[in-house]
Amino acid sequence: MRLNPVSLNALFLLAVLTLTFTILTVVKTSSIKPYYESGGAVKTIASLRKDSDGLMAQISVNRERIELRLREIDKVDLQLNVHRVYHSPTLGLLAGVALPDKAEAEIQGKLTKLKDSRAKVTVDLITASAKRLDIDKAESESEGRQRFPALDEAIRLRQDELNVILRRISDQEATFTRDRDELTRKGEELATSKDKAEKLQREEFSRRATRIAQLEDRIRELLELQLKWLDEIEPDANVLTTTSDQMIIDIGAREQVRPGQLFRIFTYAQGRQVEKGLAEVVQVSEGITRCRVTEVKDPRHNPIGPGDLVGNPLFDIHRTPTVFVAGEFTQYAREDLEGFIRAAGAKVATKLGPDCDLLVAGERSDREQAAARQFQVHALTEETLLRYVPKSFAPRTAK
């Protein structure tokens, strides 16, 4: 057990002070006794105080010396502690380490074997470790440890397996490279073929689009340049009732119907107009008109009946049609035809224009027909016109 250095120092200082005080007391007693024996005079209190102050000064100097010495002792003690040597001022050596020439020492009155120093312990450990390393090295370098047949065989087998795997990997890489190159080549060929096909398709599409545009332009030109001859008419009224030679239609004076007007009677079959006959207006009322049937196409198989339709291109319930007459005619003169048109309730134009509804085209009316194509005006012949107008006199061919 290691003692506390502070306690040791305090005990040591107390012992030194006690010893010093005892010595001084003995000295003073020795000096006083001869003085009294010699019959000297007794010192005064002042002289005694002076002597006491001198002694106290000496004590103070001695105390400083003692403290300096104690500090040196503490320093040495600390240095000894580093080397595992412990010393007590009163008990002496408490513990220590062995030296090369001294392995034992007296501790508290007994001869005791000292412990080895740290350096020696370290050297011994290093020496033991080196010895073990030498033994391990010799054992590992022995012939028995240098050969491992089973391990060598396992390594050889593993190396063979690794070589086989490496060959397979090499073959697969070669196959992959070959397939990749082939796919790249095919991809390039397909891309080239695709580009060619797309180019051909674009060229073909362009040719077809151009051809379609040309055909559309041609059709448009033909439609625009083709003169539209009157073939079918728009219905103006419905047949309400019929008798053997008369019928009632659902328009009258409110729609500007006048006696003497002619109406074509027809119906629709399979999307086309089928003519049934012709009727002449004889009596006009506010909302209805009575007509006389002047012609029946097929009274047996296709008789006139309620629900049939009537119409006249020179009549319109919403506005008065405008007609232009041009050319030379065979049955009537141009002026006669214009009179018939006015009698039917239509207007006669002095000039063909886009406001005209019909062109009555005779011989030598090519210029007027070209204008009619431009203005999209329907044309009709003299014969067709005579079917829808009342005639006040017979044609020239009948004279």
C-alpha positions, 0 to 999 in steps of 0.5 A: 500500500502506497502512503500519501506523500502530503501526509509523509511530508507533514510528519517529516516537517513536524519531526524536524521542527520538534527536533530543532526546538529541543536542540535550541532549548538544550543549548539555551539551558546550557548557556544560562546555567554557566551564566548563573554559576558565574554569578553574572547579572540577570538580563533584562526583558529587553535583552531577552526579547532581542535574543528571542527575536534573533532566535526566531529569525534563525528559526525562520531561516532554518524553516525555509531551508527545511521547506526547500529540502522537502521540495527537493525530497518531493521531486526525488520521490516523484521521480522514483515513483515513475520508476516504481520506487516508493520511499517514506521518510519515516518508514524508509523504502516501501517498494521498488524495482530490481536492478541488474546487480541488485535483485533484493532489498530490505523493506520494513526490516525484511529482505524482499525480492524486488519486482522487475522494472518496466524496461526489463518486463518489456524486454522479456516480453519482446524476447518471448515473442521473438522466440515464439515467432522463430518457432512459428517461422521454423514450423511454417517453413518446414517441409511438411508445412510447404506441401498440401496435396489435397489443397493443391488438387482442389486449387487445380480443379478450381483452376480447371473449372475457372478455365472452362468458365472463361472459355465459355464466357469468351465464346459467349462474348464472341457470339454476342459480338457476332450477333450484335454486328449481325443485328446492327447490319440488319438494323442498318439494312432495315433502316435503309429499306425503311427510308427507301419505302418511306421515300417511295411512299412519300413520292407515291403519296405526292403523285397521288395527291397531285393527281387527286388535286388535278382531278378535283380541279378538273371535276370542278372545272367540268362542274363549273363549265357544264351547263345545267339543263333543267331536268327535275323541278322543285315541288310547289304544292301538294294534291289534296283531293282528286276526281276524274278530271279535277283536283285541289291543291293546297296553295291559292291567291295568297301565293300569287296563283292565277288562272291559266297557270300550268302545273306538272303533277309528279311523285318520287319513286326510288329517289327520282321524279316520276311524272304523272300528268299536267293540270291547269288552274281554273279557280283560285281561292284564298288557300286552295286552288282548283285545277283541271287535269289536262293530261294523265301519263298512265291512268291505269297503273299510275293514277293521280291521287292525294299526296302527289306533288305539283310544280312549275319552274316559272312559279315560286311561292316565295318570289317571282322567278326571272327568265332570260330568253336567247337564241333562235327558236323553231316554233315561236319567236323570241318575243312570243316566248317572252309573252308566254313567260309573263303570262305564266307569272314570271319576269323576263330579264333584258340581260343575263346575269347572276340574278337570273333563275332560268335561261331559255336557250335556242340556236346560236346562243353559245355566248349566253350558254357560256355565261349561264355556266359561269353564273350557274343558271339552269337552262331549258329548251323551247320544248320544255318551256312550252310545257309550263306556259299557257299558249295563246296561239298555235306555233308557226309549224302548225300554220 
